[in-house]
Amino acid sequence: MSKVEAVIFDWAGTTVDYGCFAPVQAFKDAFENYGLHPTFDEIRQPMGMLKIEHIKTMLNMESLNTEFKNIYQREYTIDDVHKIYQFFEDALMQGISKHTEVKPFVVETVKQLREMGIKIGSTTGYTNMMMEPVLASAKEQGYQPDCWFSPDSTNSIGRPYPYMIYKNMETLQLKDVRSIIKVGDTISDIEEGKNAGVYTIGVIEGSSMMGYSEDEYLALDDSCKQELIEKTRQAYIDVGADETILNFHELIKVVQEF
């Protein structure tokens, strides 16, 4: 019998939305509506954070900060952050339903975990409103965690703070962080898990860290694919991940050997 009591999953890039494209495109649209031109790498760096904190983090990046000052001839303010956030929220809600497909091996793996007596929790950087279409679509496809929490549940304090994980623990009646696994696809996911004191795993394929659609990834030759896998794996390890998995198919073995 596994020593694991619960596995807590992230959403976009981890269990749904291969490559985590819904928020990336929404951030791109939001910043461009404000006259700014972030790269996809810049957009992905803070991925997984509370979205308003994500915007602040991007505005503090050297190139975007310089671009902002050149356009507006001043420093950015919290009012600018909220205006960009509103653009982001509008763009995301318009496009999110196109990016809710459950990733490969998720449904089967969750079924196996439940058969092992393991509870399924989840955390997200989305708000409750953003999660509504994601939850409905995932349920239709056969994936529904026992509970989920957004930063709306923790006084708008999201990752890398551990409070959403603690909300899962309270709801699922878990008493020992050492019996919990957190699985995510971003640096802030890993930081969230480590700050909570749980065993933390980075998933590689279909992650925001990798940033490739499934078709793009499958079209790569073996050497390019392997280089991308190792780069992503190392990025997780560098911020303290306890382990990495290529995809959900590898998770059961990790749980069995825990």
KAURGI-V697246 format. One record per residue. N is the residue number from 0. RES is the residue in three letters. BURIAL is b if it has 9 or more other ideal C-beta (glycine too) atoms within 8 Angstrom, else e. Layout:
# KAURGI-V697246
{{N:RES:BURIAL} {N:RES:BURIAL}}
This chain:
# KAURGI-V697246
{{0:MET:e} {1:SER:b} {2:LYS:e} {3:VAL:b} {4:GLU:b} {5:ALA:b} {6:VAL:b} {7:ILE:b} {8:PHE:b} {9:ASP:b} {10:TRP:b} {11:ALA:b} {12:GLY:b} {13:THR:b} {14:THR:b} {15:VAL:b} {16:ASP:b} {17:TYR:b} {18:GLY:b} {19:CYS:b} {20:PHE:b} {21:ALA:b} {22:PRO:b} {23:VAL:b} {24:GLN:b} {25:ALA:b} {26:PHE:b} {27:LYS:b} {28:ASP:b} {29:ALA:b} {30:PHE:b} {31:GLU:b} {32:ASN:e} {33:TYR:b} {34:GLY:e} {35:LEU:b} {36:HIS:e} {37:PRO:b} {38:THR:e} {39:PHE:b} {40:ASP:e} {41:GLU:b} {42:ILE:b} {43:ARG:b} {44:GLN:b} {45:PRO:b} {46:MET:b} {47:GLY:b} {48:MET:b} {49:LEU:b} {50:LYS:b} {51:ILE:b} {52:GLU:b} {53:HIS:b} {54:ILE:b} {55:LYS:b} {56:THR:b} {57:MET:b} {58:LEU:b} {59:ASN:e} {60:MET:b} {61:GLU:e} {62:SER:e} {63:LEU:b} {64:ASN:b} {65:THR:e} {66:GLU:b} {67:PHE:b} {68:LYS:b} {69:ASN:e} {70:ILE:e} {71:TYR:e} {72:GLN:e} {73:ARG:e} {74:GLU:e} {75:TYR:b} {76:THR:e} {77:ILE:e} {78:ASP:e} {79:ASP:b} {80:VAL:b} {81:HIS:b} {82:LYS:b} {83:ILE:b} {84:TYR:b} {85:GLN:e} {86:PHE:b} {87:PHE:b} {88:GLU:b} {89:ASP:e} {90:ALA:b} {91:LEU:b} {92:MET:b} {93:GLN:e} {94:GLY:b} {95:ILE:b} {96:SER:e} {97:LYS:e} {98:HIS:b} {99:THR:b} {100:GLU:b} {101:VAL:b} {102:LYS:b} {103:PRO:b} {104:PHE:b} {105:VAL:b} {106:VAL:b} {107:GLU:e} {108:THR:b} {109:VAL:b} {110:LYS:e} {111:GLN:b} {112:LEU:b} {113:ARG:b} {114:GLU:e} {115:MET:b} {116:GLY:e} {117:ILE:b} {118:LYS:b} {119:ILE:b} {120:GLY:b} {121:SER:b} {122:THR:b} {123:THR:b} {124:GLY:b} {125:TYR:b} {126:THR:b} {127:ASN:b} {128:MET:e} {129:MET:b} {130:MET:b} {131:GLU:e} {132:PRO:b} {133:VAL:b} {134:LEU:b} {135:ALA:e} {136:SER:b} {137:ALA:b} {138:LYS:b} {139:GLU:e} {140:GLN:b} {141:GLY:e} {142:TYR:b} {143:GLN:e} {144:PRO:b} {145:ASP:e} {146:CYS:b} {147:TRP:b} {148:PHE:b} {149:SER:b} {150:PRO:b} {151:ASP:e} {152:SER:e} {153:THR:b} {154:ASN:e} {155:SER:e} {156:ILE:e} {157:GLY:b} {158:ARG:b} {159:PRO:e} {160:TYR:b} {161:PRO:b} {162:TYR:e} {163:MET:b} {164:ILE:b} {165:TYR:b} {166:LYS:b} {167:ASN:b} {168:MET:b} {169:GLU:e} {170:THR:b} {171:LEU:b} {172:GLN:e} {173:LEU:b} {174:LYS:e} {175:ASP:e} {176:VAL:e} {177:ARG:e} {178:SER:b} {179:ILE:b} {180:ILE:b} {181:LYS:b} {182:VAL:b} {183:GLY:b} {184:ASP:b} {185:THR:b} {186:ILE:b} {187:SER:b} {188:ASP:b} {189:ILE:b} {190:GLU:b} {191:GLU:b} {192:GLY:b} {193:LYS:b} {194:ASN:b} {195:ALA:b} {196:GLY:e} {197:VAL:b} {198:TYR:b} {199:THR:b} {200:ILE:b} {201:GLY:b} {202:VAL:b} {203:ILE:b} {204:GLU:b} {205:GLY:b} {206:SER:b} {207:SER:b} {208:MET:b} {209:MET:b} {210:GLY:b} {211:TYR:b} {212:SER:e} {213:GLU:b} {214:ASP:e} {215:GLU:b} {216:TYR:b} {217:LEU:e} {218:ALA:e} {219:LEU:b} {220:ASP:e} {221:ASP:e} {222:SER:e} {223:CYS:e} {224:LYS:b} {225:GLN:e} {226:GLU:e} {227:LEU:b} {228:ILE:b} {229:GLU:e} {230:LYS:e} {231:THR:b} {232:ARG:b} {233:GLN:e} {234:ALA:b} {235:TYR:b} {236:ILE:b} {237:ASP:e} {238:VAL:b} {239:GLY:b} {240:ALA:b} {241:ASP:e} {242:GLU:b} {243:THR:b} {244:ILE:b} {245:LEU:b} {246:ASN:b} {247:PHE:b} {248:HIS:b} {249:GLU:b} {250:LEU:b} {251:ILE:b} {252:LYS:e} {253:VAL:b} {254:VAL:b} {255:GLN:e} {256:GLU:e} {257:PHE:b}}
